Amino acid sequence: MDPLSHAVTGAALAQSAARRKEVVAATVVGVLAGMFPDVDIFIRSETDPLLNIEYHRQFTHALIMVPVFALLLSGALHLFVRRWLSFGRSYLFSFLALLHHGILDAMTSYGTHLFWPFTDRRESWSIVAVVDPLYTLPILLLVIVGLLRRSPVPARIALLFAAAFLSLGALQTHRAKLAGYELAASRGHEPVRLEAKPTVFNNILFRLIYETDDRFYVDAVRVNWWGNTMVYEGASTDRLSVEEARQGIPEDSPQYTDIQRFAFFSDDYLYLPSGLNGTIGDLRYALLPDSLEPLWVIELNPERPEGHVDYRVARDFGETELERFRRMLLGDRNLDQNTE
């Protein structure tokens, strides 16, 4: 999730285990430790554009590294908080805040190497959006109340709220998947795999993706907290294998290796975006939940096989896209959709 969500969740965990006289210092430790695993954003290369996405949410987010990082971080922070906290208490608060980070990231749809180095599997449970103010703001307010009152009780309430909200997210994802399977069945399809990913800022509107033997199908589904679901039918595209994606790139070229790395990162949701010649897209994410317009792509350069691919991110929402997203989020029935 976003840094603020990690900061306030880390603070809430630290506060919840603190004594009254420790609340302020525990909050500082919790905030810093809660955000610490994202130091991997500094792992990057001017010549290898995929290095960052390869290592983001990798070893720094792994559960096995939590006690190691807790020891290092609490040792460094203890120089500043030893007046209020013993080393053991600093370690406890660091450990709790660090522990949540990888787990919370695994609850998003991006993918986290939670069990590195024992497996290269990327955990992505898709039960909460990468940014969701409905999760973050109540916890932030309760952490502030805890600070003002020097009490761990508001933080414990915040953790109960977080557990309830994430449980609701898991239920919403399950309902979205059920709607996806029903939609596929209505088309006479038996999905090889199916994903439902919450869109940004909410757990109501989901991006549905399912795969048949040769195609990907993309739709959006609105799953209200109560009442019926609403499906906004999207489009389909040919699935793309790594070999098909090569487009004449030699096997001994760094670009061929980059295609394989991008395929792993995208969980093999590779396709050729329309109107973007020489590019390969990650179908998991788009500007709109029912769209085939990619959020990020790699661009091949067959004339320069000795170099790496280019990696491009398109995050610009125009007014048209924003308005369509708003209408879908609010359940506008005037858009093309099926209702259930």
Buried (B, 14 or more C-beta within 10 A) or exposed (E): BBEBBBBBBBBBBBBBBBEEEBBBBBBBBBBBBBBBBBEBEEBBEEEBBBBBBBBBBBBBBBBEBBBEBBBEBBEEBBEBBEEBBEBEBBBBBBBBBBBBBBBBBBBBBBBBBBBBEEEEEBBBBBBBBBBBBBBBEBBBEBBBBBBEEBBBEBBBBBBEBBEEBBEBBBBBBEBBBBBBBBBBEEEEBEBEEBBBBBBBBBBBBBBBBBBBEEEBBBBBBBBEEEEEBBBBBBEBBEBBEBEEBBEEBEEEBBBBBBBEBBBBBBBBBBBBBEEBEBBBBBBBBBBBBBBBBBBBBBBBBEEEBEBBBBBBEBEEEEEEBEEBBEBBBEBBEEBEBBEE
